[in-house]
Each structure stands twice: as structure tokens, then as C-alpha cells.
Amino acid sequence: MTSYTIHENVHEALHNYEMPEKLGFGLSPGPVMYSVSYMDGMWGEGVLEANRPIQIQPSAKVLHYGQEIFEGMKAYRVDQARANLFRPERNWQRFNRSAKRMAMPEIPQQLFMEGVYLVTAYSEAIIPAASGQSLYLRPFMFATEPSLEVTGANQFVYMVIASPSESIHAGTMKVLIERNDTRAAIGGTGAAKTGGNYAASFASRQRAMALGYHQSLWLDPVNKKNIEELSVMNFFAVIKGELYTPALTGSLLEGVTRDSIIHLAQSMGVRVHQQPLNIDELIRQIQSSDCSELFCCGTGAILAPISALGEYDGTEYQVKYPDGKLSLVIRERMLGIQECRLEDPDHWVEWIPEEYYPTA
Ligand SMILES: Cc1ncc(COP(=O)(O)O)c(C=O)c1O
């Protein structure tokens, strides 16, 4: 039996909400937020309320020890009245894998989804409806226990916020090979979606941007030879007409988009290899045109072709099809399913159950 509270300020927040002039990606908060607390080994009752600043103690463990995890997912409403989600149970499963790694409580699927459903259902009218646009949903959990003791917390809050958004990156990307820093360690937290991984990537991203690149390409933490992923996306190469993507090593994130692309490509008759991808070998294959395309993928961008890889010394390797070719066919299939424009043979699209909608 589900039980949650809809705060009386929700309707006013929805009524007063003004769509931002410039959408961007995750730039402007939506009108409502969901939260539920965890204490003494038990989850409490969820609340949907107007988006507002939250209060935590200065000694809350998240602020000192980074005990925090999050997810990123989208609700689409392209040319349709009702909003739909894409493989949301995958995000819930990954959230709980992240929770386990970070010594945080796992959350029941019903409670994880309650937050996602309520925020989406109540925000439905403000979901932008052009292709590529969506409501970006951010479920997250953090340690609220007020104590500086260096141990895992026993008080947490799970929240869902959202933002009407455009795709994170439309168009092609240029990526800088990061040969110095590494993103994650063997046995570390690379496969968990936790804030520290992202904070640790920002310095490299700043260097990449200063050199005219969009993101960094991370290599394996031991030999700095095998490609792992980008800071917020997984990586693919098209080599002699077949798809190659780094195998899941435990230090990179298992993307929902990555998994979906592998599945879609296979269903289109394209062979897909999940294996170590040596960076120097790949560069030779780019130079000989055996590797004709590169692309990256994630919930935010869906799929973006990579036109070139670059080195810190200014050397750049241009791919044969900088704007993508096979990748664009896959992108259209993915987005078409997500936006309910194409058949969904694997039943990836999910609808918000009626009971979560506001009563008239
Ligand atoms: C480090 C990292 N890798 C890959 C991805 C792609 O994952 P997904 O396709 O589930 O969005 C993301 C985005 O969430 C990410 O942050």
C-alpha cells in the first residue's frame, strides 16, 4: 500500500511556475520536489512539495565525507498528452548498486519510483514537447546524519528534483585524451554514480575546455592504455563496420544508454564487441580509416558523434565520418523509441501509473 503526502503548496507552485526562456540542460529547477527520510533502519513517508531550499546541519556527513549517490533519467512527452519514462528500473537497480558501494541503504523499487512518478506526473504540463527535449529527472540520496565521526551515516534523505531540458549536447564533440589523471581506481567507486567521481573529473574537463575540447577521455587507472569512458558518457568506436565499446571493468559506469545501444545495434545486425580498447591501437585505426566513427552516449545527450580525439601537445586525430554515419542511424532508433515515435519491441517505454496523477 503506497502512502505519501502531497503538500498544499504544490498546486500554487505549479500555477506560478514560469517556463525558463532558455532551457539548456538541468539549468532551471522544476516546480516540485519529492523527499523521504531514512532513519533507524527504516524509510519514512514520502512528501511532494514546492521546490525550495533544504536545510541540513553543517556537520551532515555528506558535506564532509561525500556520502552521496544520484541518477539521471528523462521523462518524454513528444507529441503526446502523457509523459513516458525509458527503462526506469535500470536506474533503480544502478542506484542500489551505487548505494551498496557507498555504504548507504538500498531503496525499495516502489519508493524510488514513487518519487520519479510523482515529480513527473505533477510536472507533466511543463515538459517541453519538441523532439530532443524532456524533463530531466535527478533522483539522489545523501547522508544527513550530523556527526563528524568518520564512519558511514545512519540517516539519509532520498530526493527527486527535475528540470525541463534540452539535450545535453547537440552536435558533434571533440574529446581530449587524458593521459595524466585517472578517473577511478581498480576496486574504487568508478562504477558507482557518486558525486566524488564527478568532482574528480572537473580539473581535467577545465583543461580540455581551455584547449577547445568538450570533454576528457579517461584511460584505465593501471596502465593508462585502455579507454574507459568520458566523464558523463560511455564510449563507442565503429571499426570495419562493427561496434566496439570498452568492457565493464568495474571502474567505469554501466550506462543504460550503452546497454540499449548494444541491444539495438545487434538487432540491426551489427556485431558488437565489449572488450579492452587500446588507445594507441585505436589511433592507428583512425589514421588508417579502419575506424571510421567514434561516438559517446548517455541519458543527457543520447548519442553524440565524436569528430576528433586530441592530445595535450596539440596533435589531433580526425575520424573519417566526423558527423557520424552508423551512429546517427542508431541515435534515431534510440530517440524514436524514447519519444514513442517508433515501435518498442523490448517494452522499454513505461508510463506513469494513473494513481500518481493529481486528482482534478
Ligand atoms: C560517468 C558516466 N558514464 C556513463 C554515463 C551514461 O550512463 P546512462 O546511459 O545511464 O545515462 C553517465 C551518465 O549517467 C556517466 O555519468
Ligand as a Chemical Component Dictionary entry (heavy atoms), coordinates in Angstrom:
data_LIG
# 
_chem_comp.id                   LIG 
_chem_comp.type                 NON-POLYMER 
_chem_comp.pdbx_formal_charge   0 
_chem_comp.three_letter_code    LIG 
# 
loop_
_chem_comp_atom.comp_id 
_chem_comp_atom.atom_id 
_chem_comp_atom.alt_atom_id 
_chem_comp_atom.type_symbol 
_chem_comp_atom.charge 
_chem_comp_atom.model_Cartn_x 
_chem_comp_atom.model_Cartn_y 
_chem_comp_atom.model_Cartn_z 
_chem_comp_atom.pdbx_ordinal 
LIG C1 C1 C 0 30.445 8.517 -15.871 1  
LIG C2 C2 C 0 29.266 8.221 -16.721 2  
LIG N1 N1 N 0 29.385 7.273 -17.672 3  
LIG C3 C3 C 0 28.347 6.936 -18.464 4  
LIG C4 C4 C 0 27.127 7.564 -18.334 5  
LIG C5 C5 C 0 25.974 7.146 -19.201 6  
LIG O1 O1 O 0 25.004 6.461 -18.441 7  
LIG P1 P1 P 0 23.476 6.464 -18.856 8  
LIG O2 O2 O 0 23.415 5.987 -20.253 9  
LIG O3 O3 O 0 22.824 5.527 -17.902 10 
LIG O4 O4 O 0 22.991 7.853 -18.716 11 
LIG C6 C6 C 0 26.958 8.576 -17.384 12 
LIG C7 C7 C 0 25.689 9.276 -17.247 13 
LIG O5 O5 O 0 24.915 8.985 -16.404 14 
LIG C8 C8 C 0 28.047 8.889 -16.539 15 
LIG O6 O6 O 0 27.912 9.838 -15.602 16 
# 
loop_
_chem_comp_bond.comp_id 
_chem_comp_bond.atom_id_1 
_chem_comp_bond.atom_id_2 
_chem_comp_bond.value_order 
_chem_comp_bond.pdbx_ordinal 
LIG C1 C2 SING 1  
LIG C2 N1 SING 2  
LIG C2 C8 DOUB 3  
LIG N1 C3 DOUB 4  
LIG C3 C4 SING 5  
LIG C4 C5 SING 6  
LIG C4 C6 DOUB 7  
LIG C5 O1 SING 8  
LIG O1 P1 SING 9  
LIG P1 O2 DOUB 10 
LIG P1 O3 SING 11 
LIG P1 O4 SING 12 
LIG C6 C7 SING 13 
LIG C6 C8 SING 14 
LIG C7 O5 DOUB 15 
LIG C8 O6 SING 16 
# 
